[in-house]
Amino acid sequence: MTKKPGSLAALPVGGMAVISRVRGQRAVVRRLLEIGLVPGTEVTLRRVAPMGDPIELKLRNFALSIRRAEALGIDVE
């Protein structure tokens, strides 16, 4: 039985996951890939802003904040 990937936005604070796919509008996907959110990358959700947007991620020894809408298009395992 295979586990269905969830979105990065559903990850709990402190949770770790591996990116499996990046979906969305071509320009947004391209930008996310350029900044390091590529399949196979391990990410940790560090913080969520009080209103839920943006979220802060830790990957490859740096912190990155992205919009929740963008995180919904990033599938993780």
PyMOL Python script that loads the backbone (N, CA, C, O; Angstrom):
from pymol import cmd

cmd.read_pdbstr("""\
ATOM      1  N   MET A   1       0.847  -1.185   0.000  1.00  0.00           N
ATOM      2  CA  MET A   1       0.000   0.000   0.000  1.00  0.00           C
ATOM      3  C   MET A   1       0.884   1.238   0.000  1.00  0.00           C
ATOM      4  O   MET A   1       1.768   1.362   0.848  1.00  0.00           O
ATOM      5  N   THR A   2       0.665   2.148  -0.927  1.00  0.00           N
ATOM      6  CA  THR A   2       1.464   3.354  -1.005  1.00  0.00           C
ATOM      7  C   THR A   2       0.784   4.475  -0.242  1.00  0.00           C
ATOM      8  O   THR A   2      -0.442   4.570  -0.187  1.00  0.00           O
ATOM      9  N   LYS A   3       1.618   5.318   0.343  1.00  0.00           N
ATOM     10  CA  LYS A   3       1.101   6.447   1.106  1.00  0.00           C
ATOM     11  C   LYS A   3       0.878   7.621   0.163  1.00  0.00           C
ATOM     12  O   LYS A   3       1.771   7.979  -0.604  1.00  0.00           O
ATOM     13  N   LYS A   4      -0.297   8.219   0.214  1.00  0.00           N
ATOM     14  CA  LYS A   4      -0.604   9.375  -0.622  1.00  0.00           C
ATOM     15  C   LYS A   4       0.122  10.590  -0.057  1.00  0.00           C
ATOM     16  O   LYS A   4       0.048  10.854   1.143  1.00  0.00           O
ATOM     17  N   PRO A   5       0.819  11.327  -0.908  1.00  0.00           N
ATOM     18  CA  PRO A   5       1.525  12.502  -0.408  1.00  0.00           C
ATOM     19  C   PRO A   5       0.548  13.590   0.031  1.00  0.00           C
ATOM     20  O   PRO A   5      -0.541  13.729  -0.526  1.00  0.00           O
ATOM     21  N   GLY A   6       0.953  14.346   1.027  1.00  0.00           N
ATOM     22  CA  GLY A   6       0.161  15.480   1.476  1.00  0.00           C
ATOM     23  C   GLY A   6       0.825  16.757   1.006  1.00  0.00           C
ATOM     24  O   GLY A   6       1.876  16.715   0.366  1.00  0.00           O
ATOM     25  N   SER A   7       0.226  17.881   1.315  1.00  0.00           N
ATOM     26  CA  SER A   7       0.838  19.145   0.901  1.00  0.00           C
ATOM     27  C   SER A   7       1.730  19.672   2.025  1.00  0.00           C
ATOM     28  O   SER A   7       1.560  19.322   3.193  1.00  0.00           O
ATOM     29  N   LEU A   8       2.656  20.495   1.652  1.00  0.00           N
ATOM     30  CA  LEU A   8       3.567  21.099   2.607  1.00  0.00           C
ATOM     31  C   LEU A   8       2.805  21.958   3.612  1.00  0.00           C
ATOM     32  O   LEU A   8       3.226  22.086   4.761  1.00  0.00           O
ATOM     33  N   ALA A   9       1.696  22.543   3.191  1.00  0.00           N
ATOM     34  CA  ALA A   9       0.893  23.397   4.074  1.00  0.00           C
ATOM     35  C   ALA A   9       0.258  22.603   5.208  1.00  0.00           C
ATOM     36  O   ALA A   9      -0.089  23.184   6.236  1.00  0.00           O
ATOM     37  N   ALA A  10       0.096  21.290   5.051  1.00  0.00           N
ATOM     38  CA  ALA A  10      -0.528  20.464   6.079  1.00  0.00           C
ATOM     39  C   ALA A  10       0.481  19.938   7.103  1.00  0.00           C
ATOM     40  O   ALA A  10       0.093  19.299   8.080  1.00  0.00           O
ATOM     41  N   LEU A  11       1.740  20.197   6.889  1.00  0.00           N
ATOM     42  CA  LEU A  11       2.786  19.732   7.803  1.00  0.00           C
ATOM     43  C   LEU A  11       2.672  20.479   9.135  1.00  0.00           C
ATOM     44  O   LEU A  11       2.480  21.695   9.139  1.00  0.00           O
ATOM     45  N   PRO A  12       2.787  19.778  10.258  1.00  0.00           N
ATOM     46  CA  PRO A  12       2.733  20.471  11.550  1.00  0.00           C
ATOM     47  C   PRO A  12       4.040  21.231  11.819  1.00  0.00           C
ATOM     48  O   PRO A  12       5.082  20.897  11.254  1.00  0.00           O
ATOM     49  N   VAL A  13       3.980  22.243  12.675  1.00  0.00           N
ATOM     50  CA  VAL A  13       5.181  22.987  13.041  1.00  0.00           C
ATOM     51  C   VAL A  13       6.182  22.018  13.656  1.00  0.00           C
ATOM     52  O   VAL A  13       5.842  21.252  14.558  1.00  0.00           O
ATOM     53  N   GLY A  14       7.406  22.055  13.169  1.00  0.00           N
ATOM     54  CA  GLY A  14       8.449  21.145  13.619  1.00  0.00           C
ATOM     55  C   GLY A  14       8.506  19.859  12.808  1.00  0.00           C
ATOM     56  O   GLY A  14       9.433  19.064  12.963  1.00  0.00           O
ATOM     57  N   GLY A  15       7.522  19.653  11.948  1.00  0.00           N
ATOM     58  CA  GLY A  15       7.470  18.436  11.138  1.00  0.00           C
ATOM     59  C   GLY A  15       8.458  18.481   9.989  1.00  0.00           C
ATOM     60  O   GLY A  15       8.734  19.537   9.420  1.00  0.00           O
ATOM     61  N   MET A  16       8.986  17.301   9.660  1.00  0.00           N
ATOM     62  CA  MET A  16       9.934  17.175   8.555  1.00  0.00           C
ATOM     63  C   MET A  16       9.308  16.325   7.461  1.00  0.00           C
ATOM     64  O   MET A  16       8.535  15.410   7.745  1.00  0.00           O
ATOM     65  N   ALA A  17       9.642  16.626   6.210  1.00  0.00           N
ATOM     66  CA  ALA A  17       9.133  15.865   5.075  1.00  0.00           C
ATOM     67  C   ALA A  17      10.096  16.026   3.907  1.00  0.00           C
ATOM     68  O   ALA A  17      11.004  16.857   3.935  1.00  0.00           O
ATOM     69  N   VAL A  18       9.875  15.214   2.884  1.00  0.00           N
ATOM     70  CA  VAL A  18      10.675  15.279   1.659  1.00  0.00           C
ATOM     71  C   VAL A  18       9.752  15.698   0.522  1.00  0.00           C
ATOM     72  O   VAL A  18       8.673  15.132   0.349  1.00  0.00           O
ATOM     73  N   ILE A  19      10.173  16.676  -0.240  1.00  0.00           N
ATOM     74  CA  ILE A  19       9.369  17.158  -1.362  1.00  0.00           C
ATOM     75  C   ILE A  19       9.297  16.075  -2.436  1.00  0.00           C
ATOM     76  O   ILE A  19      10.316  15.511  -2.834  1.00  0.00           O
ATOM     77  N   SER A  20       8.078  15.791  -2.897  1.00  0.00           N
ATOM     78  CA  SER A  20       7.914  14.799  -3.954  1.00  0.00           C
ATOM     79  C   SER A  20       7.508  15.432  -5.282  1.00  0.00           C
ATOM     80  O   SER A  20       7.824  14.891  -6.342  1.00  0.00           O
ATOM     81  N   ARG A  21       6.808  16.574  -5.240  1.00  0.00           N
ATOM     82  CA  ARG A  21       6.359  17.219  -6.477  1.00  0.00           C
ATOM     83  C   ARG A  21       5.987  18.666  -6.199  1.00  0.00           C
ATOM     84  O   ARG A  21       5.509  18.999  -5.115  1.00  0.00           O
ATOM     85  N   VAL A  22       6.211  19.522  -7.190  1.00  0.00           N
ATOM     86  CA  VAL A  22       5.831  20.935  -7.091  1.00  0.00           C
ATOM     87  C   VAL A  22       4.845  21.211  -8.221  1.00  0.00           C
ATOM     88  O   VAL A  22       5.157  21.013  -9.395  1.00  0.00           O
ATOM     89  N   ARG A  23       3.643  21.675  -7.849  1.00  0.00           N
ATOM     90  CA  ARG A  23       2.576  21.949  -8.825  1.00  0.00           C
ATOM     91  C   ARG A  23       2.178  23.410  -8.764  1.00  0.00           C
ATOM     92  O   ARG A  23       2.463  24.100  -7.785  1.00  0.00           O
ATOM     93  N   GLY A  24       1.517  23.880  -9.815  1.00  0.00           N
ATOM     94  CA  GLY A  24       1.000  25.248  -9.825  1.00  0.00           C
ATOM     95  C   GLY A  24       1.230  25.914 -11.156  1.00  0.00           C
ATOM     96  O   GLY A  24       1.513  25.261 -12.160  1.00  0.00           O
ATOM     97  N   GLN A  25       1.104  27.229 -11.149  1.00  0.00           N
ATOM     98  CA  GLN A  25       1.342  28.002 -12.365  1.00  0.00           C
ATOM     99  C   GLN A  25       2.818  27.917 -12.728  1.00  0.00           C
ATOM    100  O   GLN A  25       3.691  27.889 -11.861  1.00  0.00           O
ATOM    101  N   ARG A  26       3.065  27.877 -14.005  1.00  0.00           N
ATOM    102  CA  ARG A  26       4.439  27.667 -14.486  1.00  0.00           C
ATOM    103  C   ARG A  26       5.445  28.640 -13.861  1.00  0.00           C
ATOM    104  O   ARG A  26       6.521  28.218 -13.437  1.00  0.00           O
ATOM    105  N   ALA A  27       5.117  29.917 -13.797  1.00  0.00           N
ATOM    106  CA  ALA A  27       6.044  30.913 -13.257  1.00  0.00           C
ATOM    107  C   ALA A  27       6.324  30.677 -11.770  1.00  0.00           C
ATOM    108  O   ALA A  27       7.458  30.827 -11.314  1.00  0.00           O
ATOM    109  N   VAL A  28       5.302  30.314 -11.035  1.00  0.00           N
ATOM    110  CA  VAL A  28       5.455  30.065  -9.593  1.00  0.00           C
ATOM    111  C   VAL A  28       6.291  28.810  -9.380  1.00  0.00           C
ATOM    112  O   VAL A  28       7.201  28.806  -8.550  1.00  0.00           O
ATOM    113  N   VAL A  29       5.994  27.752 -10.116  1.00  0.00           N
ATOM    114  CA  VAL A  29       6.750  26.503  -9.994  1.00  0.00           C
ATOM    115  C   VAL A  29       8.216  26.742 -10.323  1.00  0.00           C
ATOM    116  O   VAL A  29       9.103  26.259  -9.619  1.00  0.00           O
ATOM    117  N   ARG A  30       8.466  27.480 -11.383  1.00  0.00           N
ATOM    118  CA  ARG A  30       9.847  27.765 -11.777  1.00  0.00           C
ATOM    119  C   ARG A  30      10.593  28.490 -10.678  1.00  0.00           C
ATOM    120  O   ARG A  30      11.737  28.154 -10.372  1.00  0.00           O
ATOM    121  N   ARG A  31       9.952  29.486 -10.080  1.00  0.00           N
ATOM    122  CA  ARG A  31      10.592  30.252  -9.003  1.00  0.00           C
ATOM    123  C   ARG A  31      10.858  29.379  -7.782  1.00  0.00           C
ATOM    124  O   ARG A  31      11.931  29.470  -7.186  1.00  0.00           O
ATOM    125  N   LEU A  32       9.907  28.540  -7.401  1.00  0.00           N
ATOM    126  CA  LEU A  32      10.095  27.655  -6.251  1.00  0.00           C
ATOM    127  C   LEU A  32      11.244  26.685  -6.500  1.00  0.00           C
ATOM    128  O   LEU A  32      12.033  26.414  -5.594  1.00  0.00           O
ATOM    129  N   LEU A  33      11.345  26.162  -7.713  1.00  0.00           N
ATOM    130  CA  LEU A  33      12.442  25.256  -8.051  1.00  0.00           C
ATOM    131  C   LEU A  33      13.780  25.998  -8.018  1.00  0.00           C
ATOM    132  O   LEU A  33      14.783  25.449  -7.561  1.00  0.00           O
ATOM    133  N   GLU A  34      13.796  27.228  -8.495  1.00  0.00           N
ATOM    134  CA  GLU A  34      15.022  28.026  -8.502  1.00  0.00           C
ATOM    135  C   GLU A  34      15.542  28.312  -7.101  1.00  0.00           C
ATOM    136  O   GLU A  34      16.753  28.389  -6.894  1.00  0.00           O
ATOM    137  N   ILE A  35      14.643  28.469  -6.140  1.00  0.00           N
ATOM    138  CA  ILE A  35      15.090  28.783  -4.772  1.00  0.00           C
ATOM    139  C   ILE A  35      15.360  27.537  -3.942  1.00  0.00           C
ATOM    140  O   ILE A  35      15.658  27.639  -2.752  1.00  0.00           O
ATOM    141  N   GLY A  36      15.258  26.360  -4.559  1.00  0.00           N
ATOM    142  CA  GLY A  36      15.685  25.145  -3.870  1.00  0.00           C
ATOM    143  C   GLY A  36      14.614  24.165  -3.479  1.00  0.00           C
ATOM    144  O   GLY A  36      14.932  23.129  -2.895  1.00  0.00           O
ATOM    145  N   LEU A  37      13.367  24.437  -3.770  1.00  0.00           N
ATOM    146  CA  LEU A  37      12.290  23.522  -3.405  1.00  0.00           C
ATOM    147  C   LEU A  37      12.102  22.482  -4.511  1.00  0.00           C
ATOM    148  O   LEU A  37      11.086  22.471  -5.206  1.00  0.00           O
ATOM    149  N   VAL A  38      13.093  21.618  -4.658  1.00  0.00           N
ATOM    150  CA  VAL A  38      13.081  20.599  -5.713  1.00  0.00           C
ATOM    151  C   VAL A  38      12.750  19.233  -5.112  1.00  0.00           C
ATOM    152  O   VAL A  38      13.020  18.995  -3.934  1.00  0.00           O
ATOM    153  N   PRO A  39      12.173  18.340  -5.906  1.00  0.00           N
ATOM    154  CA  PRO A  39      11.873  16.989  -5.398  1.00  0.00           C
ATOM    155  C   PRO A  39      13.125  16.328  -4.820  1.00  0.00           C
ATOM    156  O   PRO A  39      14.220  16.420  -5.374  1.00  0.00           O
ATOM    157  N   GLY A  40      12.917  15.660  -3.684  1.00  0.00           N
ATOM    158  CA  GLY A  40      14.014  14.998  -2.988  1.00  0.00           C
ATOM    159  C   GLY A  40      14.614  15.820  -1.862  1.00  0.00           C
ATOM    160  O   GLY A  40      15.417  15.309  -1.082  1.00  0.00           O
ATOM    161  N   THR A  41      14.238  17.079  -1.768  1.00  0.00           N
ATOM    162  CA  THR A  41      14.768  17.967  -0.732  1.00  0.00           C
ATOM    163  C   THR A  41      14.005  17.777   0.577  1.00  0.00           C
ATOM    164  O   THR A  41      12.774  17.756   0.589  1.00  0.00           O
ATOM    165  N   GLU A  42      14.741  17.641   1.671  1.00  0.00           N
ATOM    166  CA  GLU A  42      14.125  17.519   2.998  1.00  0.00           C
ATOM    167  C   GLU A  42      13.851  18.917   3.542  1.00  0.00           C
ATOM    168  O   GLU A  42      14.730  19.778   3.524  1.00  0.00           O
ATOM    169  N   VAL A  43      12.639  19.141   4.024  1.00  0.00           N
ATOM    170  CA  VAL A  43      12.247  20.440   4.577  1.00  0.00           C
ATOM    171  C   VAL A  43      11.640  20.257   5.965  1.00  0.00           C
ATOM    172  O   VAL A  43      11.053  19.221   6.275  1.00  0.00           O
ATOM    173  N   THR A  44      11.795  21.279   6.781  1.00  0.00           N
ATOM    174  CA  THR A  44      11.191  21.322   8.114  1.00  0.00           C
ATOM    175  C   THR A  44      10.354  22.585   8.200  1.00  0.00           C
ATOM    176  O   THR A  44      10.817  23.665   7.834  1.00  0.00           O
ATOM    177  N   LEU A  45       9.131  22.457   8.679  1.00  0.00           N
ATOM    178  CA  LEU A  45       8.281  23.629   8.890  1.00  0.00           C
ATOM    179  C   LEU A  45       8.660  24.231  10.234  1.00  0.00           C
ATOM    180  O   LEU A  45       8.419  23.624  11.278  1.00  0.00           O
ATOM    181  N   ARG A  46       9.247  25.412  10.214  1.00  0.00           N
ATOM    182  CA  ARG A  46       9.742  26.031  11.446  1.00  0.00           C
ATOM    183  C   ARG A  46       8.693  26.863  12.159  1.00  0.00           C
ATOM    184  O   ARG A  46       8.512  26.742  13.371  1.00  0.00           O
ATOM    185  N   ARG A  47       7.993  27.718  11.396  1.00  0.00           N
ATOM    186  CA  ARG A  47       7.019  28.623  12.012  1.00  0.00           C
ATOM    187  C   ARG A  47       5.889  28.926  11.049  1.00  0.00           C
ATOM    188  O   ARG A  47       6.032  28.821   9.831  1.00  0.00           O
ATOM    189  N   VAL A  48       4.758  29.305  11.632  1.00  0.00           N
ATOM    190  CA  VAL A  48       3.616  29.774  10.857  1.00  0.00           C
ATOM    191  C   VAL A  48       3.225  31.125  11.436  1.00  0.00           C
ATOM    192  O   VAL A  48       3.116  31.273  12.653  1.00  0.00           O
ATOM    193  N   ALA A  49       3.019  32.095  10.584  1.00  0.00           N
ATOM    194  CA  ALA A  49       2.625  33.429  11.043  1.00  0.00           C
ATOM    195  C   ALA A  49       1.281  33.361  11.772  1.00  0.00           C
ATOM    196  O   ALA A  49       0.497  32.446  11.523  1.00  0.00           O
ATOM    197  N   PRO A  50       1.005  34.307  12.663  1.00  0.00           N
ATOM    198  CA  PRO A  50      -0.230  34.270  13.452  1.00  0.00           C
ATOM    199  C   PRO A  50      -1.519  34.102  12.642  1.00  0.00           C
ATOM    200  O   PRO A  50      -2.451  33.444  13.104  1.00  0.00           O
ATOM    201  N   MET A  51      -1.584  34.677  11.462  1.00  0.00           N
ATOM    202  CA  MET A  51      -2.786  34.548  10.639  1.00  0.00           C
ATOM    203  C   MET A  51      -2.680  33.375   9.656  1.00  0.00           C
ATOM    204  O   MET A  51      -3.557  33.191   8.813  1.00  0.00           O
ATOM    205  N   GLY A  52      -1.593  32.573   9.768  1.00  0.00           N
ATOM    206  CA  GLY A  52      -1.427  31.390   8.934  1.00  0.00           C
ATOM    207  C   GLY A  52      -0.675  31.611   7.641  1.00  0.00           C
ATOM    208  O   GLY A  52      -0.470  30.665   6.881  1.00  0.00           O
ATOM    209  N   ASP A  53      -0.259  32.833   7.374  1.00  0.00           N
ATOM    210  CA  ASP A  53       0.423  33.121   6.119  1.00  0.00           C
ATOM    211  C   ASP A  53       1.410  34.247   6.338  1.00  0.00           C
ATOM    212  O   ASP A  53       0.982  35.296   6.818  1.00  0.00           O
ATOM    213  N   PRO A  54       2.671  34.130   6.035  1.00  0.00           N
ATOM    214  CA  PRO A  54       3.368  33.042   5.362  1.00  0.00           C
ATOM    215  C   PRO A  54       3.829  31.960   6.343  1.00  0.00           C
ATOM    216  O   PRO A  54       3.588  32.040   7.548  1.00  0.00           O
ATOM    217  N   ILE A  55       4.498  30.950   5.786  1.00  0.00           N
ATOM    218  CA  ILE A  55       5.093  29.902   6.612  1.00  0.00           C
ATOM    219  C   ILE A  55       6.605  29.938   6.404  1.00  0.00           C
ATOM    220  O   ILE A  55       7.086  30.288   5.326  1.00  0.00           O
ATOM    221  N   GLU A  56       7.346  29.572   7.451  1.00  0.00           N
ATOM    222  CA  GLU A  56       8.806  29.565   7.365  1.00  0.00           C
ATOM    223  C   GLU A  56       9.300  28.136   7.317  1.00  0.00           C
ATOM    224  O   GLU A  56       8.921  27.306   8.143  1.00  0.00           O
ATOM    225  N   LEU A  57      10.146  27.858   6.347  1.00  0.00           N
ATOM    226  CA  LEU A  57      10.713  26.526   6.157  1.00  0.00           C
ATOM    227  C   LEU A  57      12.211  26.569   6.406  1.00  0.00           C
ATOM    228  O   LEU A  57      12.847  27.613   6.264  1.00  0.00           O
ATOM    229  N   LYS A  58      12.761  25.433   6.776  1.00  0.00           N
ATOM    230  CA  LYS A  58      14.210  25.288   6.863  1.00  0.00           C
ATOM    231  C   LYS A  58      14.601  24.192   5.900  1.00  0.00           C
ATOM    232  O   LYS A  58      14.083  23.077   5.971  1.00  0.00           O
ATOM    233  N   LEU A  59      15.512  24.506   5.003  1.00  0.00           N
ATOM    234  CA  LEU A  59      16.036  23.523   4.066  1.00  0.00           C
ATOM    235  C   LEU A  59      17.435  23.923   3.667  1.00  0.00           C
ATOM    236  O   LEU A  59      17.744  25.108   3.541  1.00  0.00           O
ATOM    237  N   ARG A  60      18.275  22.933   3.471  1.00  0.00           N
ATOM    238  CA  ARG A  60      19.660  23.164   3.025  1.00  0.00           C
ATOM    239  C   ARG A  60      20.365  24.277   3.796  1.00  0.00           C
ATOM    240  O   ARG A  60      21.034  25.121   3.199  1.00  0.00           O
ATOM    241  N   ASN A  61      20.216  24.278   5.110  1.00  0.00           N
ATOM    242  CA  ASN A  61      20.882  25.242   5.998  1.00  0.00           C
ATOM    243  C   ASN A  61      20.477  26.696   5.787  1.00  0.00           C
ATOM    244  O   ASN A  61      21.267  27.599   6.063  1.00  0.00           O
ATOM    245  N   PHE A  62      19.259  26.939   5.302  1.00  0.00           N
ATOM    246  CA  PHE A  62      18.761  28.304   5.268  1.00  0.00           C
ATOM    247  C   PHE A  62      17.260  28.305   5.533  1.00  0.00           C
ATOM    248  O   PHE A  62      16.581  27.292   5.368  1.00  0.00           O
ATOM    249  N   ALA A  63      16.765  29.458   5.945  1.00  0.00           N
ATOM    250  CA  ALA A  63      15.335  29.622   6.219  1.00  0.00           C
ATOM    251  C   ALA A  63      14.692  30.306   5.020  1.00  0.00           C
ATOM    252  O   ALA A  63      15.285  31.183   4.391  1.00  0.00           O
ATOM    253  N   LEU A  64      13.471  29.888   4.721  1.00  0.00           N
ATOM    254  CA  LEU A  64      12.748  30.399   3.567  1.00  0.00           C
ATOM    255  C   LEU A  64      11.291  30.579   3.952  1.00  0.00           C
ATOM    256  O   LEU A  64      10.686  29.673   4.527  1.00  0.00           O
ATOM    257  N   SER A  65      10.720  31.735   3.645  1.00  0.00           N
ATOM    258  CA  SER A  65       9.296  31.970   3.890  1.00  0.00           C
ATOM    259  C   SER A  65       8.565  31.980   2.561  1.00  0.00           C
ATOM    260  O   SER A  65       8.986  32.635   1.608  1.00  0.00           O
ATOM    261  N   ILE A  66       7.454  31.237   2.511  1.00  0.00           N
ATOM    262  CA  ILE A  66       6.622  31.200   1.309  1.00  0.00           C
ATOM    263  C   ILE A  66       5.165  31.364   1.705  1.00  0.00           C
ATOM    264  O   ILE A  66       4.799  31.177   2.865  1.00  0.00           O
ATOM    265  N   ARG A  67       4.350  31.712   0.740  1.00  0.00           N
ATOM    266  CA  ARG A  67       2.920  31.853   0.990  1.00  0.00           C
ATOM    267  C   ARG A  67       2.282  30.488   1.179  1.00  0.00           C
ATOM    268  O   ARG A  67       2.744  29.487   0.631  1.00  0.00           O
ATOM    269  N   ARG A  68       1.216  30.465   1.959  1.00  0.00           N
ATOM    270  CA  ARG A  68       0.478  29.226   2.185  1.00  0.00           C
ATOM    271  C   ARG A  68      -0.080  28.673   0.870  1.00  0.00           C
ATOM    272  O   ARG A  68      -0.092  27.459   0.670  1.00  0.00           O
ATOM    273  N   ALA A  69      -0.543  29.554  -0.029  1.00  0.00           N
ATOM    274  CA  ALA A  69      -1.075  29.117  -1.320  1.00  0.00           C
ATOM    275  C   ALA A  69      -0.012  28.385  -2.130  1.00  0.00           C
ATOM    276  O   ALA A  69      -0.320  27.414  -2.822  1.00  0.00           O
ATOM    277  N   GLU A  70       1.229  28.839  -2.052  1.00  0.00           N
ATOM    278  CA  GLU A  70       2.329  28.154  -2.741  1.00  0.00           C
ATOM    279  C   GLU A  70       2.616  26.806  -2.083  1.00  0.00           C
ATOM    280  O   GLU A  70       2.890  25.822  -2.771  1.00  0.00           O
ATOM    281  N   ALA A  71       2.555  26.760  -0.754  1.00  0.00           N
ATOM    282  CA  ALA A  71       2.810  25.511  -0.018  1.00  0.00           C
ATOM    283  C   ALA A  71       1.768  24.453  -0.324  1.00  0.00           C
ATOM    284  O   ALA A  71       2.067  23.260  -0.266  1.00  0.00           O
ATOM    285  N   LEU A  72       0.547  24.867  -0.649  1.00  0.00           N
ATOM    286  CA  LEU A  72      -0.500  23.906  -1.002  1.00  0.00           C
ATOM    287  C   LEU A  72      -0.173  23.159  -2.295  1.00  0.00           C
ATOM    288  O   LEU A  72      -0.669  22.054  -2.512  1.00  0.00           O
ATOM    289  N   GLY A  73       0.654  23.749  -3.149  1.00  0.00           N
ATOM    290  CA  GLY A  73       1.037  23.123  -4.408  1.00  0.00           C
ATOM    291  C   GLY A  73       2.292  22.282  -4.326  1.00  0.00           C
ATOM    292  O   GLY A  73       2.762  21.772  -5.343  1.00  0.00           O
ATOM    293  N   ILE A  74       2.850  22.127  -3.120  1.00  0.00           N
ATOM    294  CA  ILE A  74       4.066  21.337  -2.940  1.00  0.00           C
ATOM    295  C   ILE A  74       3.682  20.045  -2.220  1.00  0.00           C
ATOM    296  O   ILE A  74       3.305  20.068  -1.049  1.00  0.00           O
ATOM    297  N   ASP A  75       3.782  18.926  -2.925  1.00  0.00           N
ATOM    298  CA  ASP A  75       3.468  17.622  -2.337  1.00  0.00           C
ATOM    299  C   ASP A  75       4.684  17.086  -1.606  1.00  0.00           C
ATOM    300  O   ASP A  75       5.811  17.179  -2.093  1.00  0.00           O
ATOM    301  N   VAL A  76       4.440  16.519  -0.422  1.00  0.00           N
ATOM    302  CA  VAL A  76       5.529  15.957   0.390  1.00  0.00           C
ATOM    303  C   VAL A  76       5.195  14.539   0.816  1.00  0.00           C
ATOM    304  O   VAL A  76       4.033  14.134   0.836  1.00  0.00           O
ATOM    305  N   GLU A  77       6.226  13.799   1.152  1.00  0.00           N
ATOM    306  CA  GLU A  77       6.066  12.427   1.662  1.00  0.00           C
ATOM    307  C   GLU A  77       6.580  12.357   3.079  1.00  0.00           C
ATOM    308  O   GLU A  77       6.541  11.294   3.698  1.00  0.00           O
TER     309      GLU A  77
END
""", "prot")
cmd.dss("prot")
cmd.show_as("cartoon", "prot")
cmd.util.cbc("prot")
cmd.orient("prot")
